[in-house]
Amino acid sequence: MNRREYLAVHPADNVWVALQNLPSGYGVQVGSQEIFLHAAVEAKHKFTITELAEGAEVRMYGITVGRPREYLPPGTLITTKNVVHTTTPVTSRTPDTHWEQPDVSAWQDAHFLGYPRSDGSVGTANYWLVFPLVFCENKNIEVIRDALSDALGYSRYHPYRSFARKHLSLLTGAATASTDTREASGVSGNPFPNVDGVKFLVHQMGCGGTRQDARALCGLLAGYLANPNVGGATVLSLGCQNAQYEMLQEEIQLRNPLFDKPLAYFDQQTLGSEDRLIEAAIQATLEGMAQINQTPRQPAPLSKLVVGLECGGSDGFSGISANPLVGQVSDMVVALGGSAILSEFPELCGVEQELVNRCTSDGIADRFLDLMDRYEKSAVAVGSGFDMNPSPGNIKDGLITDAMKSAGAAKKGGVSPVTDVLDYPEKVTRMGLNLLCTPGNDVESTTALAAAGANLILFTTGLGTPTGNPVTPVIKVSSNTRIAERMHDIIDFDAGKIISGEDTILSASAQLMAYMLEVASGIRRAKADINEQNDFIPWKRGVSL
């Protein structure tokens, strides 16, 4: 099979992307003209196809993604030394909410097996949560985790334990303690077959910050309680912290006034000793798990899917393979009556005009621009800015400016209308595509997506990112086949075949949708779940890109 060497992403682009390593002097056919590369261009990186004067527009994905610092002749490799981040200011909104919906006839009668909730939502999992309202209780959470994981048979046999013992023995010449029977045999069991597990959250917030920090934390935790993947929870409190239980209850009511999930609350300063607190929490957790075990999986329409859209460790192929693929799946979910959530506001810098035009009302568009403006000003106030978002790994793999990174990242949102804009840590209430204000930080953003109600998360990566979530399955989609093969233990789906020409976005979207439904039904586990990647980082509202 002859692989394509380079690609024009959009007809209006004046920089193209190399799909393979191209040597210096390589000839590129641009219309009826052939240009020659002035230097070698590695796969994923970009090169000019026309001459660009200093200060001219560098265009990719059909938008401005930078400006040259100097004159650039055709065939010049784009780098951070010769191009600077620039975006086009948003002008007045030109509504463009008509979209050509994808053909979803094959999925109209499809379903997944999920856990129905009284508010009409459906979980793709059924977890019991144990979490603290303040960091002072983290140690007690860990004690409860050890006790319950052992009692429930959730403790996974790790071969690294015996590996470490073996090498310690070789170093010291002394025998080390052997593993216990459960560990050695790898035996585990689930006494509650309709419960997917108990998950433990710890964090460094709840006191010592601003009252706004405490309110945001309680809103985030309330979002987890309202998430359909959560059946109930045990909550620990010290008693004197800013994040009070009454504040948590207020935030729960904002998200679900008829909240009826079992919720056990324990205050250490009221109960007294740690022993009493821990024993009461363990007993309540087991009783709660027995209660939610009474809810089995049932068929649910695909309109009950709420899919979070995330990227991390992006590369120069992310915006032309994995992200457009996820965008196609997002459009399919929306066409079927479900919801999708596009997060990471620093990575929407430069595509504001398109998203504003896609908003279904002026009010929604205004809220998006207001949140973007306030976010960027807060970054500038401390000497940073959205232009500093690309990481060294992003830049090394071809994402030279934030606008270039953003233009590719926004492809995860497909082309459907924007039906709502949410501030952190608000919950999705409208079907369709929602924009959620979060940092670009992978874990802070996925943490917020679950709080917003996502019952599945599609996570694209070009460099390999192991991020997972305690309650929402995170399905990893690689932008290139090389990383899918090298890091096969964390990648669920390979979009690299789109780059090689072995697959198309249309056919790959059907495969990814089928994979999603298997995960949603509990038939298949996402790699992040298998690896017990339970990442949870609340966003302490401030500067985080």
N, C-alpha and C positions, 0 to 999 in steps of 0.2 A: 504494500500500500504506500502510495506517495503522500507523505505528510506535507501540509502547508508550511511554508517557511515564515510567512508574516501575514498580518491581518490589519485591515482598515476597519475599526469598530463602527464608525459612522461616516457617511459620505462627506460630511463637512469637516472631518478631522484633518489637521495638518501634521499630526504625528501618528505613526503606526506602531504596532507592537510586534516584536520578533517572537515567533512561535518555536523557533529552534535557534541554536547558537549560529550567528552569522559572522563570517570573517570580514576583516577590513578589506575594502575593495569590492565587496559583494554587490552585484547588480540587482536593483529592485525596480520592477516594472510599475510605473505610475502612469496609468493611461497609455498614451502612445510614446511616453518618454521613459528612458531608463536613467535612474540615478545610482550613484555608487557610494557605499558607506565609507566614511572617513576613518572609522575605527571599528574594531570588532564590537558587535552588539550581542550580549548574552540573551538567551531565551527569557522572556517576560519583560525585557526592557524596551524602551521606546526610542524612535529616531525620527528626525524631521523628513518630510517629503517635499517641502518647499523651502525657499529661503525665508527666514524670519528676522526682521529688524529688531534691534534692541527695544524692548517695551511693547512689542507686538503681542497679539494673543496666541497662546499655545492652546490648541483645541483638541480635545479627545472626548469621546461619547457625545459629540455634538455641542459641547459647552466649553467655556474657558476654564482651563485647569492650571494656568500659570502664565508668566511673561519671561521672555529671554533677558538675561542680564547683559547680553552682548549680541552682536550679529551672529546668526546661526545659518550656515549654508545648508542646502539639501543634503541629507545623509549624515546629519550630526547626531551623535548619541546624546539623549537628554539625561542630565545629571543635576544634582543639587547645586553644583558649581555654576552651571550656565542657565538655570531656570529657577525662578522664585514663585512661590504660591500666590495666586491671584484668583479672585472670583468676580463674576459679574453681579452688580447690585440688583436687587429685586425691584422691578418696576410695578406698576399697577397690575392687579390680578386680572387675568384673562381666563374665565372659567372654561375648563376642558374636562368635564366629568363623563363624557361619552367614551366608552371603551368597548372594544370588540372582545366579548367574553370568550374564553377558551371553550372548546367542545368538551363538555363533561358528561355527555350522555351515557358513557360507559360506567359512570360512577353514581348516577342518579339513585339507583336502588341499592347501592352498596351500604354497608354498615360496619361499625366496629363494636367490639364487646367492651362496654365500659360500666362504670359505677354511677347510677343515677342519683342525683341529689334533689332535695326538696325545692330548691330554687330553680329547677329546670336544667341546670348544668349537668355535665356528665364527665366523670373522671376517667382518665386512661390508667389510673392506678388508685390504690386505696391504702394510704399511709396513716399511721399514727405519729404525731409530732411530739417531741419533748424539747422545750426551749426555755431560756431565761429571759426575764425582762431587763436584767442588768448583768454586766460582766462578773459581778461578785459571785454569781451562782454557777459560773462555768465549771468549776471543779466538781460541784455536786452533779452537774449534768454528765460529766465524764464518768463518775462513779456509777451513776444509774445506767449509763450506756454499757459499761463492762458487765454489770450484773444481769441486765436484761438480755444482752446479746448472747451471753453464756446460757442463760436459762431457756431462751427461745431457740437456741441452735443456730443463731445468725452469725456466730463467729466463724469466719472463713479460714480454712487451712491455708497458711502462707508458707510456701516452700522456702522462703528466705529465712524463716526461723531456723530450720534445720541446717540451711546453708551457713548461717552465722555461727551456729553451734559447732559445726564441723571445722570451720576455719579457726575459731577460737581454740578448739582442741589442738589443731595443728600448730598453732603459735605457742601455746602454753604447755602442751603435752599432758594436760589434765582433761579428764572426762567432764563433759557438761551435762546438765540435767536434760533428760529426754523429754520429748513432747508428751502431753497427756493423751489419753486414748482418743478423745474427740478430735484433737488436732491431727494426730498421726493418721487417723483413718479418713479425715476429711468429712466426718459425719455431720450432717446438719439436717434439721427438720423444721417444719412450719406447722405448729399446732393450730394456727388460724389460716386456713387455706384461702379465705377471701380477703386476707390482709397481706399487702405486698411487703410489709415490713414496718419497723418503727425507725424514724429518723430523728437525729439529735442535732440541734442547731446551737452553735455558740457564737458569740460576737463580743466586741469590745465597746459596746455602747450602753445607754440606759441611764447614765448619770455622769456628772462632771462636764458635760457639754452644755449647749444652749437648750432652752425649752423647746425650740423648734426641732433640734436634733431628736429629742425624746418623742415628740409628736410624730416625726417622720419614721422613727423606728417602730412605734406602735402601729402606724399605718401600714408599714411593710409587713409586720407580723400578722396583722389583721388580714392582709391580702393573702398570706399563706393559709390562714385558717379558712378563708372564703374560697380558696382554690379547690376545684372539684376533686383534685387528686388527694386531698386530705380529708380523712374521715373524722378525726378528732384530735385532741391535744392535751398534754400536761404542761402547765405553765409554772415555773418557779420564780419567786420574787424574794428579794431580801426584805423589802418593806419600806425603806426610807428613800429610794431612788426617785429620780425625776419621772421615769417611765412607769407610771402607776397603772395598776390593773384597771382602774376606772377609765383611764385614757385608752387602754386597749379595747375595752368594751365600747366606748364611743366610736372608735374607728371601725369596729366590727359592724356596728349598727349602720354606719355610712355605706358599707358595702353590701350588707344583707340584713335588713331590719327584722327578718323572720329567721335569723340564724338559729339552727336547732341541733348543731353537731355537739356531741359530748365534749365538755371542756372542764378539766380538773385544775384548780388553782391552789397553790400552796405558798404561804408567806413564812419565811424562816424566822423572822423576829417575833411572829405570833406563836408559831409552833414551839420554838425554843431550840432544842438540840438538833444537830445535823442528822443524827440517827432517826429521829421522829420524822423529819422532813423527807429523807431519802426513802424510808420504809413506806410512808404514806404515798409518795409519788410512784414508787414501784407498784404498789397494790392498785392504785387508781389506773395506772397505765395498762396493766394486764386486764383489769375489768373493762376498761374502755375498748381495748382491742377485741375482747370477746364480744362486746356489743356491736362494733362495726363489722365484725366477721359475719353478721347476719345478712349483710348486703352482698349478693353475688353479682358477677358481671352479667349484663343484659345487652341485647342488641340496641344500638343507638345510631341515628342518621349522621351523616358526615357534617351536617349543619351544626353539630355540637362540638366540632373541632375549633379550638382556639390556638393558633400556631404562632409561637414566638419566632422572630427572625433575627439571627445573630451572626456575627463573624468575628474571627480572632486569628491572629497569625496570618493575615492576608498577604497574598503575593500578587505579582503582575498578571496572573491568570485568573484570579478570583472574580474580577469584574466581567470576564468573558466566558466563564464556564460555570462554576459553582453558584455564583450569585444570581445570574440570569435563570439558572435552573430552579433555584429556590423561589425566585420571583414568579416563574411559571406555575409552580406548585401553589404559591400564595394566591395567585389569581384563580386557580382551580378551586381552592378551599372557599374563597369569597364567592365564586360563581355558584357553589353548592349551598350557600347560605351560612357559611361559617365566618370566623373572624381571623385576622392576621394582625400581628403587632410588630412594627418596625421601630427599633430603638436606636440608641447611640447618636444623639444629636450632634456631637462634634464631627461625626462622619456623614452628616447631611449638609455640610458646609459647601456651598457652590451649586447645590441642586435645589435651593429654596424656591426658585421661580417655578420649576416644574411641579413641585409638591404643592405650592400655593395654588397654582392653576387647577390641580386635581382635587383640591378641597371642595366639599359639597356645599359650603356656605362661606360668606365673608367672615363670620364670627370664628369659624374653625381656622381659617387662614390667618386671621389676626392673632389668634392665640399661639399658633405655631411660630409666627415671626417674633412675637413678644418673648416667648420662651427662648428662642434661639438668640435673640439680642441680649437678654439678661444673662444668659449663660456665657456668651462670649465676653461680655463686659466684665463679668466676675473673673474670667481667666486673664484678661488684659490687666485688670487691677493689680494682679500679683506678678506681673511681668511675663505672663505666658500668652496663650492664644490658640485658636483652633489650628493655626498653621503649624504648631508644634506637635500635632497629634501623631503623624506617622512615626512609628518606632524604627530603630536601626534595622530590624529584620524586614520591615515593610520596604524601607528604602533600598536595602541590599537586593531585594527581589523585585525592584522595578516600580514601586509606588513612590514617586519622587516628591509630590506635593500632596497636601491634605485634600485639595480639590480633586486631584486625580484619584486618590483613594476613595473619597466620598462619592464620586460619580459612579465608581464600580460598586461600592457598598450599597448604594441606594437601589441597585438593580434587584436586591432581595425583596423589595416591596412591589415588584411587578409593575403593572400599569393600571390597576383598578383605582377607582376614586378613593380619596381620603375621607372617611366618614367621621373621624373624631381625632382629637389631639389631647393626650393625657399628660399631666404633670406627674412627676414621681411623688409618691408611690400609688397613684390612682389605679382603679380597676376598670377593665373593659366593660362597657355596657351596651355598645352598638356593634352589630354585625358589620363586616367589611374591614377595610384596612385602617388600623389605628396607628398613630404616631405616638411613641412614648418617650418622654424626656429622660434620658439616662446618660451616664458617661460612656465613652468608648471602651473603657476597661471591661474586659470580657466577663469577669465574675460579678462585678457590680451590676452589669447590665442583665446578665442571665438571672441573677437574684431578683432584679426588678421585674423581669418578664413573668416569672412564676407568680410574683405578688399581684401582677396585673390580671392574672387568671389564665395564663397559657397552660394548656394541658399537654402540649408537645412543644419542643423547641427544635428548629432546624438551624444548625450551626455550621457555617462554612469556614474552611481553613485551607491555606496554601502552604503553611510552614509546619503545621501539626500542633494543635492545642488540645490538652486533655480535659478542659473545663467540663464539669457536669453540674447537676443541681440535685438537691436532696429529694424534691417531690415531683419534678417534671422531667420526663425522659428527654435527654439532649442527644439528637441524632447528628453525627458529624459527617459533613459532606466535603470531600477534598477537591481542590481545584485542579490537581494534577495527579497523574497515576503514580509518579515516582514516590510521592509522600504517602499515598494510599498503600503502596507495597512496603515501604520502609517502616511505616508506623501502623501496620495493619491491626495492631491491638487497640488502637483508639479510633480508627476511621471506620465508619459504617457504610459509606456509599462513595464511590469513585466517580466524580464528574470529569476526570481527566480525559475520558474517551471523547468528550466533546472537542477538546483541543486537537486530539490526534485525528479526528474525523471518523472515528469508529462508531460514534453515536451522535444523535442530535438532541437538542434541548427538548423537543417534543416527545421523543421516544423515552428519553431518560426521565422525564417528568412522570410518566406512567409507572416506571419502575420505582421511582422514589415514593410516589403515592402509595403503591402497594406495600412497600417496606414500612412506611409510616403506619399504615393500618394494622400491620402485624404487631408493631410495637404498641400501638394504642390498645390493641386487644389482649396484650399480655402474652401473645404467642412467641414473640421475639423480644429479647432485651437489648437495649442500646448499649454500645461498648462502654460508655461512661458509667452506666449502672453496673455492668459486670465488673468494672474496675473500682467500684465503690467511690467514684469521684463526686463527693457530696459538697461541692463548693458553695459557700454562703458568705457574702460580704455586703453588709448594708452600706449604702452610699451616705456618708456623712456630708450633708449638703454643703458643698463648697467647690473647690476647683479640683476636678479629676477629669482627665481627658481620655 
